[in-house]
Amino acid sequence: MTKNTENWVEIRSRVKTFLEEKIYPAEPVLQGNDRTAANLAMADLIEQAKAAGLWALGHPKEIGGQGMPFMEYVYINEVVGRSEYAQTVFGTLSHQDSIMLNLYASEKWKAEYLGPLVNGDIYPSFAMTEPDIASSDPTQLQTRAELEDGHWVINGRKWFTTGADQAAYTTIMCRTEPDAPPHKAFSMIVVPTNTRGYNILRDTPVLGLNTGHFEVAYDNIRVPEDHLLGRRGEGFLIAQKRLGPGRIFHCMRWLGQAQRAFDLMCERLHERSAFGGSLADKQLMQKHVFDSLSEISACRQLTLQAARRIDSGDPARVEIGVIKVVGAQMLHNVIDRAIQVFGAKGLTDDTPLSRMYRHAREGRIYDGPDEVHVQSVARQILKRYLDGGPGWDFGERDSELV
């Protein structure tokens, strides 16, 4: 075992211990209606995580993080995913935005935002989805920015801008090149949330939960030209570089959620008795265990395979499309079985499963609905068989990573 692997295992263990001993007990306060108490509890957890050396593990060292290698950080996300609050506690929430800012922002915005972002002093937000169009086809996005006298003037409306109420800025995907081809017509622009014309309309309820996904209207927002990320028309390019590794982390966090639901289910089976014996001895209950074990194991290997391809420099578009669909379905199925085992209690907020179930349903829609990924993957595969093409040899695909 290499030194890096030993460090990886040790850090994962420390993250898991912190999560179970510190974050789980605080969850009732963190999700409670007393926001002052919740904010104080979160601030205390963040300071404890920093003191424990568990902060910003995956952020590059050159921007203030701990520089954990990509594949090792993938495994950390599997543990972080077990609680919806752990990303904030461990400083992983800003990971993709920090890297995007570092790669594409002007020196001015790097100097102003990057340090505080990595340190957790400020939070980012990202705006792409719009309420009035099918955002599964992002070339239809209607929010526009026009350059006037050295300023971008932005008009439009976005929703599901997560954390907009606390964010220092929003990176807005908007149409800047009306005459360009669809995938070169959009740019990303950094907009401080205190800018005039940035109007938060509501926290959009999702399956009965107010979860910080905001609808925001842009009314003649004006920001200087240097707020552009990258170059004009590079919005899709930047988005793909952001979303590719991000989807790996999403899927690993889903595996963490599934692990938590699996643990709760198995523990419950030993705790409860019915019809003269332990639930753990009932064959139909054992089938729930078997099905969840097999789905988690299969999805985990698919996700790690995709991560290895990303780590090798391959965009892994097929593998990422597959895990996005399979991962979301797996998560729903595992949590659903756990709720079934808990019975009526599983429907209440006396266990984490009720919130987990509702969040799991989001997974089949955000970052692209299942149908888009299924179609994209199938087209890529079929194209390889057209006119005597190379096809798709699963073994050869794996051998490329040896």
Number of C-alpha atoms within 10 A of each C-alpha: 5 7 8 12 11 11 13 19 15 12 19 21 14 15 22 18 13 19 23 14 10 14 22 16 11 17 17 14 17 21 14 11 10 10 12 12 14 18 13 13 16 21 15 12 21 20 14 17 20 15 10 12 15 21 25 27 22 23 24 19 12 9 17 16 20 16 15 19 15 17 15 18 18 23 19 25 25 23 24 27 23 26 20 18 19 23 19 19 26 24 23 22 19 22 21 19 19 24 18 18 20 20 13 16 24 15 12 11 17 18 12 10 20 23 16 14 24 25 17 21 10 16 23 26 23 21 22 19 25 21 12 11 12 12 17 18 11 18 16 13 23 18 21 21 26 17 14 11 9 12 16 23 19 26 19 17 24 23 23 24 26 20 19 24 18 13 18 18 21 22 24 26 26 24 25 23 18 14 8 12 11 15 15 19 19 28 27 30 27 23 22 17 20 11 13 13 16 21 16 18 12 15 21 18 13 15 13 9 13 12 16 18 19 22 22 23 20 20 15 15 19 22 20 16 16 17 19 23 25 20 12 16 22 17 24 19 14 18 15 13 14 16 15 18 20 15 19 22 23 23 29 28 25 29 28 23 27 29 22 21 25 21 13 19 27 18 12 17 20 12 11 13 14 10 7 6 10 14 20 20 13 14 10 11 18 15 12 20 20 11 15 25 15 12 18 23 13 14 24 19 12 18 27 19 18 26 25 17 20 20 16 12 8 11 17 19 17 17 19 26 23 21 26 27 21 21 29 22 18 23 29 22 20 28 27 21 21 27 23 16 20 19 11 9 14 21 16 14 11 10 14 19 24 18 16 21 23 16 18 24 16 15 22 20 16 14 18 17 16 21 13 15 21 16 11 15 18 13 12 13 13 12 15 13 12 10 7 8 10 10 12 14 9 8 8 9 11 12 9 9 11 5
